[in-house]
Amino acid sequence: MRRLRKKYKSPRKPFERDRLIEEMRLVGEYGLRNKRELWRMKTLLSEIRRRARKLLAIPPEERKEEEKTLIERLYRLGILDRDSTLDDILRLRVEDLLERRLQTVVWRLGYARTPHQARQMIVHRHIIVNGRIVTIPSYLVKRDDVIEIHPRSPFAKMLAGEREAAQQSEESRQ
């Protein structure tokens, strides 16, 4: 039997005003379902930063390989560049991770008008990542992932119509 564990840590001070306001801003901006999704991203970020701090504590010749693998992993996720340093990892913010969620990427690509619509499209099986249907809005999109709308989705027809209208209006301006 599989043992389920929490993948997040809740805040130590549950009613800290500034933190609550900031969390509500992020939940609204990125269309998250609840604060647990935000806490999961914060926990993932804290684990990445903790690993970077541990690497800073060991001698430079020993940490070179581990530092390279950590930066390569974050590069593949699209969070950092290849020539980044451990200081860049320590400067990461939770928004950097939230921008790599499938829900946000679909919204930023213009497939959906709002992050909430992007979430609905993902859950209703309208989004394909690398040729496979993905129904998890919190899926972290890698740098080389190809995101498309399912060809039989009504959204595909709607987007095609919008693009044709945009092209016609652009041609009429010229």
SEGU-555267 format. One record per residue (C-alpha): x, y, z; residue in three letters. Coordinates in steps of 0.02 Angstrom, whole numbers, plus 50000, padded with zeros to 5 digits. Layout:
N
[pt [X Y Z] "ALA"]
...
This chain:
174
[pt [50000 50000 50000] "MET"]
[pt [50063 50172 49952] "ARG"]
[pt [50095 50293 50094] "ARG"]
[pt [50038 50469 50057] "LEU"]
[pt [50131 50617 50130] "ARG"]
[pt [50102 50802 50130] "LYS"]
[pt [50201 50889 49995] "LYS"]
[pt [50193 51059 50079] "TYR"]
[pt [50228 51146 50242] "LYS"]
[pt [50098 51265 50307] "SER"]
[pt [50153 51434 50379] "PRO"]
[pt [50209 51442 50560] "ARG"]
[pt [50106 51597 50596] "LYS"]
[pt [49935 51564 50520] "PRO"]
[pt [49865 51740 50539] "PHE"]
[pt [50009 51852 50488] "GLU"]
[pt [49924 51995 50395] "ARG"]
[pt [50058 52036 50265] "ASP"]
[pt [50083 51854 50219] "ARG"]
[pt [49895 51825 50201] "LEU"]
[pt [49878 51975 50085] "ILE"]
[pt [50026 51918 49979] "GLU"]
[pt [49959 51740 49969] "GLU"]
[pt [49788 51800 49913] "MET"]
[pt [49870 51909 49779] "ARG"]
[pt [49969 51760 49711] "LEU"]
[pt [49819 51642 49719] "VAL"]
[pt [49716 51766 49619] "GLY"]
[pt [49852 51814 49496] "GLU"]
[pt [49898 51635 49451] "TYR"]
[pt [49722 51560 49467] "GLY"]
[pt [49768 51434 49601] "LEU"]
[pt [49630 51327 49676] "ARG"]
[pt [49685 51354 49855] "ASN"]
[pt [49833 51407 49960] "LYS"]
[pt [49896 51229 49974] "ARG"]
[pt [49950 51240 49792] "GLU"]
[pt [50049 51397 49834] "LEU"]
[pt [50124 51316 49990] "TRP"]
[pt [50179 51167 49884] "ARG"]
[pt [50275 51283 49767] "MET"]
[pt [50350 51376 49916] "LYS"]
[pt [50405 51210 49992] "THR"]
[pt [50484 51155 49827] "LEU"]
[pt [50575 51322 49816] "LEU"]
[pt [50637 51308 49996] "SER"]
[pt [50706 51133 49959] "GLU"]
[pt [50799 51198 49806] "ILE"]
[pt [50869 51345 49903] "ARG"]
[pt [50916 51233 50051] "ARG"]
[pt [51014 51122 49932] "ARG"]
[pt [51104 51274 49863] "ALA"]
[pt [51149 51335 50038] "ARG"]
[pt [51219 51163 50081] "LYS"]
[pt [51326 51170 49924] "LEU"]
[pt [51394 51340 49975] "LEU"]
[pt [51453 51265 50139] "ALA"]
[pt [51566 51133 50061] "ILE"]
[pt [51737 51167 49979] "PRO"]
[pt [51729 51229 49797] "PRO"]
[pt [51820 51081 49719] "GLU"]
[pt [51696 50957 49799] "GLU"]
[pt [51537 51053 49755] "ARG"]
[pt [51574 51084 49571] "LYS"]
[pt [51486 50927 49506] "GLU"]
[pt [51334 50941 49620] "GLU"]
[pt [51316 51126 49580] "GLU"]
[pt [51319 51084 49395] "LYS"]
[pt [51181 50954 49412] "THR"]
[pt [51071 51070 49515] "LEU"]
[pt [51090 51213 49390] "ILE"]
[pt [51060 51092 49245] "GLU"]
[pt [50898 51032 49326] "ARG"]
[pt [50837 51210 49350] "LEU"]
[pt [50890 51251 49171] "TYR"]
[pt [50786 51107 49104] "ARG"]
[pt [50637 51173 49203] "LEU"]
[pt [50663 51343 49122] "GLY"]
[pt [50694 51433 49285] "ILE"]
[pt [50878 51478 49262] "LEU"]
[pt [51007 51499 49123] "ASP"]
[pt [51152 51379 49098] "ARG"]
[pt [51281 51505 49158] "ASP"]
[pt [51191 51538 49324] "SER"]
[pt [51274 51526 49494] "THR"]
[pt [51219 51471 49666] "LEU"]
[pt [51182 51653 49707] "ASP"]
[pt [51053 51653 49566] "ASP"]
[pt [50971 51501 49644] "ILE"]
[pt [50962 51589 49811] "LEU"]
[pt [50880 51739 49726] "ARG"]
[pt [50736 51634 49657] "LEU"]
[pt [50560 51682 49707] "ARG"]
[pt [50401 51580 49714] "VAL"]
[pt [50337 51676 49561] "GLU"]
[pt [50478 51599 49458] "ASP"]
[pt [50408 51426 49495] "LEU"]
[pt [50227 51479 49473] "LEU"]
[pt [50269 51542 49298] "GLU"]
[pt [50324 51366 49249] "ARG"]
[pt [50159 51282 49296] "ARG"]
[pt [50061 51215 49147] "LEU"]
[pt [49911 51321 49196] "GLN"]
[pt [50012 51482 49186] "THR"]
[pt [50104 51432 49027] "VAL"]
[pt [49941 51393 48936] "VAL"]
[pt [49874 51563 48990] "TRP"]
[pt [50034 51656 48940] "ARG"]
[pt [50036 51570 48769] "LEU"]
[pt [49865 51644 48736] "GLY"]
[pt [49770 51480 48727] "TYR"]
[pt [49658 51543 48869] "ALA"]
[pt [49598 51716 48915] "ARG"]
[pt [49621 51694 49102] "THR"]
[pt [49718 51577 49216] "PRO"]
[pt [49552 51505 49273] "HIS"]
[pt [49503 51462 49095] "GLN"]
[pt [49676 51384 49070] "ALA"]
[pt [49647 51274 49222] "ARG"]
[pt [49478 51221 49154] "GLN"]
[pt [49552 51178 48984] "MET"]
[pt [49686 51070 49066] "ILE"]
[pt [49566 50978 49181] "VAL"]
[pt [49443 50949 49038] "HIS"]
[pt [49580 50866 48933] "ARG"]
[pt [49600 51000 48799] "HIS"]
[pt [49789 51023 48820] "ILE"]
[pt [49925 50909 48751] "ILE"]
[pt [50107 50913 48812] "VAL"]
[pt [50232 50820 48702] "ASN"]
[pt [50092 50721 48618] "GLY"]
[pt [50007 50666 48781] "ARG"]
[pt [49853 50736 48866] "ILE"]
[pt [49900 50813 49034] "VAL"]
[pt [49762 50846 49160] "THR"]
[pt [49869 50916 49301] "ILE"]
[pt [49871 51107 49309] "PRO"]
[pt [50022 51106 49426] "SER"]
[pt [50129 51007 49302] "TYR"]
[pt [50297 51096 49290] "LEU"]
[pt [50332 51130 49106] "VAL"]
[pt [50509 51097 49051] "LYS"]
[pt [50604 51207 48930] "ARG"]
[pt [50588 51089 48781] "ASP"]
[pt [50406 51035 48808] "ASP"]
[pt [50286 51065 48663] "VAL"]
[pt [50114 51124 48718] "ILE"]
[pt [49966 51112 48599] "GLU"]
[pt [49777 51113 48603] "ILE"]
[pt [49695 50946 48566] "HIS"]
[pt [49644 50947 48382] "PRO"]
[pt [49465 50893 48420] "ARG"]
[pt [49444 51024 48555] "SER"]
[pt [49318 51163 48523] "PRO"]
[pt [49452 51283 48584] "PHE"]
[pt [49563 51234 48436] "ALA"]
[pt [49428 51289 48315] "LYS"]
[pt [49395 51448 48414] "MET"]
[pt [49581 51496 48418] "LEU"]
[pt [49598 51460 48232] "ALA"]
[pt [49452 51578 48198] "GLY"]
[pt [49529 51714 48308] "GLU"]
[pt [49697 51697 48221] "ARG"]
[pt [49617 51709 48049] "GLU"]
[pt [49524 51867 48102] "ALA"]
[pt [49685 51942 48169] "ALA"]
[pt [49776 51902 48006] "GLN"]
[pt [49636 51981 47902] "GLN"]
[pt [49636 52138 48006] "SER"]
[pt [49825 52147 47992] "GLU"]
[pt [49817 52127 47803] "GLU"]
[pt [49683 52262 47789] "SER"]
[pt [49796 52385 47885] "ARG"]
[pt [49936 52360 47760] "GLN"]
